Amino acid sequence: MGAAAVRGLDDLVGLAYEGIEEPTPWRTLMGELSHRSESHDASMVISSSVVPGAYLLVTDNDDPHLTGSEHVKGVMSVNVLLDLAQPEASTPEELMPDGAFFQTPLYLQFLKPYNLRYLLGRDVVRDDQLRVKLSLERTADQEPFSERERALLEAIAPHLQRAIRLRERRDHGEHMRFFFEEAMAKLAIGCLMLDGRGKVVSINAWARRLIGQNDALAVRNGRLRAVDTVDGRALNKAIDAALAARQGSGPAGRGTALRLESAPGMTVLDLVVKPLARDSLLESSSAPAVVVYLNDCRRPGIELDPGALAAMYGLTHCESQIGALLAKGTCLTDVAARLHVSINTVKTHLRGIYEKLGTSKQAQVVARLNHSSARLL
């Protein structure tokens, strides 16, 4: 069944483009998709492929429990489908054969209790910066999804992708970029976006802070440059290579990792320079073409909220305080001094953390906590 056979496709296409201007973008489209497909719910998840735990849910579901922040956070934390590529409309059973999907926490904890049984999903956008997945859900007492619903998703997906790109680039992409810039700022990562001429078109708060406090980088005449006392040739070369890859005149790649030194062996900043995915139909000279990530390697570990760790992992008050300090890079002796307890008390609580995180090594605790979604709070 081709796109031409999808009844009322023109109306859906119109809602895809009208959704750019909605207060909650594409909420009306989700409602119409749910109605047309006779689904319990239609939803779209926008997530970051470089910032785990950062996402945005778009749905017309008005149930305050199912759309509440705590419930949604729980769903997303175990949503195994987000990382699975779905270039065509498919079901979880097709992605995870032999009934594996029905043993996942996503199904057992968040779908089965609400009688949700059938899912049909498709990637709308999947690149090095943005992932958008469109999904339909049906309850166990409904019929499984058919070729009709698959054709519906296949027909609307390219138009929704175009609408998302238009929304992203409107006002130089300010609305969509804010989502990622805020998330990366919470991770203490600076983010700058450069246009096709290498000029800075976006800079998040953390990047401003790093540039303002650091003696390595500056923005001069709209361009990112190393200061006079720092060798900036590697940075300039990385930006040129990313621009060439973006324009198709240079080899494509994952980007370039480099560091700036105030003196030989004295690293000041770690950087990653990456070309962004290109859409030739929506290309403009002011569109973001390159992203530059900045990290101050001399800064202590990320500050984690003990309360968030307690809620996520079931840690006690003391365990969560110890976990937050360990994640920051604090040694056990200093942890004991900070909390005014003995080293043996710290070790006792550490055993409790091991048990709840399913590990037996301090390094694994630090790695687990530093990669948790608590970084985004």
Residue pairs with C-beta under 8 A, 6 or more apart in sequence:
1 147
1 148
1 150
1 151
2 151
2 155
3 9
3 151
3 154
3 155
5 151
6 12
6 151
6 152
6 155
8 36
9 155
9 156
11 32
12 29
12 32
12 33
12 36
12 152
12 155
12 156
12 159
13 156
13 159
15 26
15 28
15 29
15 32
16 26
16 29
16 156
16 159
16 160
16 162
16 163
17 159
17 162
17 163
17 166
18 28
19 25
19 26
19 27
19 28
19 29
19 163
20 163
20 166
20 167
20 170
22 28
24 58
25 58
25 167
26 44
26 58
26 160
26 163
27 58
27 59
27 60
28 60
29 156
29 160
30 42
30 43
30 44
30 58
30 59
30 60
31 42
31 60
33 39
33 42
33 134
33 136
33 152
33 156
34 40
34 41
34 42
34 60
34 136
36 152
37 136
37 145
37 149
37 152
38 138
38 142
39 136
39 137
39 138
39 149
40 116
40 137
40 138
40 139
40 142
41 59
41 60
41 61
41 136
41 137
42 59
42 60
42 134
42 135
42 136
42 137
43 57
43 58
43 59
43 61
43 134
43 135
43 137
44 57
44 58
44 59
44 124
44 132
44 133
44 134
44 135
44 160
45 55
45 56
45 57
45 58
45 76
45 79
45 82
45 131
45 132
45 133
45 135
46 55
46 56
46 57
46 58
46 130
46 131
46 132
46 179
47 54
47 55
47 56
47 76
47 82
47 131
47 132
47 133
48 54
48 55
48 129
48 130
48 131
48 179
48 180
48 183
49 126
49 127
49 128
49 129
49 130
49 131
50 128
50 129
50 180
51 180
51 183
51 184
51 187
51 376
52 371
52 373
53 76
53 77
53 183
53 372
53 373
53 375
53 376
54 179
54 180
54 183
54 376
55 76
55 82
56 179
57 67
57 72
57 76
59 67
61 67
65 71
66 114
71 110
73 373
74 109
74 110
75 106
75 110
76 82
77 373
78 104
78 105
78 106
78 109
78 110
79 106
80 96
80 101
80 104
80 106
81 92
81 95
81 106
81 119
81 121
81 133
81 135
82 131
82 133
84 95
84 96
85 123
85 126
86 95
86 121
86 122
86 123
86 133
87 122
87 123
87 126
88 122
88 150
88 154
89 120
89 121
89 122
89 149
89 150
89 151
89 153
89 154
89 157
90 120
90 121
90 122
91 118
91 119
91 120
91 121
91 144
91 145
92 101
92 107
92 119
92 121
93 99
93 101
95 101
96 104
101 107
102 108
111 117
111 119
111 137
114 139
115 139
115 140
115 141
116 137
116 138
116 139
116 140
117 138
117 139
117 140
117 142
118 137
118 138
118 139
118 140
118 142
118 144
118 145
119 135
119 136
119 137
119 138
120 135
120 136
120 145
120 149
120 150
120 153
121 133
121 134
121 135
121 136
121 153
122 133
122 134
122 153
122 154
122 157
123 131
123 132
123 133
123 134
123 157
124 132
124 133
124 134
124 157
124 160
124 161
124 164
125 131
125 132
125 161
125 164
125 165
126 132
127 276
127 277
128 254
128 274
128 276
128 277
129 180
129 276
129 277
129 291
130 164
130 168
130 176
132 160
132 161
132 164
134 153
134 156
134 157
134 160
136 145
136 149
136 153
138 144
138 145
162 281
162 282
164 176
165 279
165 282
166 282
167 175
167 176
168 175
168 176
168 177
169 282
169 284
169 287
172 201
172 202
172 286
172 287
172 288
173 193
173 202
173 287
173 288
174 202
177 193
177 202
177 288
180 191
181 191
181 202
181 204
181 205
182 204
183 376
184 190
184 191
184 204
184 206
184 293
185 191
185 204
185 205
185 206
186 375
186 376
186 377
187 302
187 375
187 376
188 206
188 295
188 296
188 299
188 302
189 206
189 293
189 294
189 295
190 203
190 204
190 206
190 207
190 208
190 209
190 210
190 211
190 292
190 293
190 294
190 295
191 202
191 203
191 204
191 206
191 207
191 291
191 292
191 293
191 294
192 200
192 202
192 203
192 204
192 207
192 224
192 291
192 292
192 294
193 200
193 201
193 202
193 203
193 276
193 288
193 289
193 290
193 291
193 292
194 200
194 201
194 224
194 239
194 243
194 288
194 289
194 290
194 291
194 292
195 201
195 285
195 286
195 287
195 288
195 289
196 243
196 246
196 247
196 285
196 287
196 289
197 285
198 223
198 239
198 240
198 243
198 290
199 222
199 223
200 219
200 222
200 223
200 224
201 286
201 288
202 288
203 219
206 294
207 294
210 217
210 269
210 294
210 296
211 217
211 218
211 219
211 294
214 268
214 269
214 296
215 227
215 229
215 230
215 262
215 268
216 226
216 227
216 230
216 260
216 262
216 268
216 269
217 224
217 225
217 226
217 227
217 230
217 260
217 269
217 294
218 224
218 225
218 226
218 227
219 225
224 235
224 239
224 292
225 232
225 235
225 236
226 232
226 235
226 260
229 262
230 260
230 261
230 262
230 268
231 260
231 261
232 260
234 258
234 260
235 258
235 260
235 271
235 273
237 256
238 255
238 256
238 258
238 271
238 273
239 273
239 290
239 292
241 250
241 253
241 256
241 273
242 255
242 256
242 273
242 274
242 275
242 289
242 290
243 250
243 275
243 289
243 290
244 250
245 251
245 252
245 253
245 275
246 275
246 276
246 278
246 289
246 290
248 278
252 275
253 275
254 274
255 272
255 273
255 274
255 275
256 272
256 273
256 274
257 270
257 271
257 272
258 270
258 271
258 272
258 273
259 267
259 268
259 269
259 270
259 271
259 297
260 267
260 268
260 269
260 271
261 267
261 268
262 268
267 297
267 298
268 296
268 297
268 298
269 294
269 295
269 296
269 297
270 294
270 295
270 296
270 297
271 292
271 293
271 294
271 295
272 292
272 293
273 290
273 291
273 292
273 293
274 290
274 291
274 292
274 293
275 289
275 290
276 288
276 289
276 290
276 291
278 289
300 328
300 329
301 327
301 328
301 329
301 366
301 370
302 327
302 328
302 370
302 375
303 324
303 328
304 323
304 324
304 327
304 328
304 369
304 370
304 372
304 374
304 375
305 324
305 374
305 377
306 317
306 320
306 321
306 323
306 324
307 320
308 374
308 377
309 315
309 320
309 323
309 324
309 369
309 372
309 374
310 316
310 317
310 319
310 320
312 372
312 373
312 374
313 320
313 323
313 353
313 356
313 357
314 356
315 323
315 352
315 353
315 356
316 349
316 352
318 339
318 341
318 349
319 349
319 352
319 353
319 356
321 339
322 335
322 339
322 346
322 349
322 350
322 353
323 353
323 365
323 369
324 369
325 334
325 335
325 338
325 339
326 335
326 362
326 365
326 366
326 369
327 365
327 366
327 369
327 370
329 366
330 338
332 343
332 346
332 347
332 350
332 362
333 343
335 346
336 342
336 343
336 345
336 346
339 346
350 362
350 365
353 365
354 360
354 361
354 365
357 364
357 365
357 368
359 365
359 368
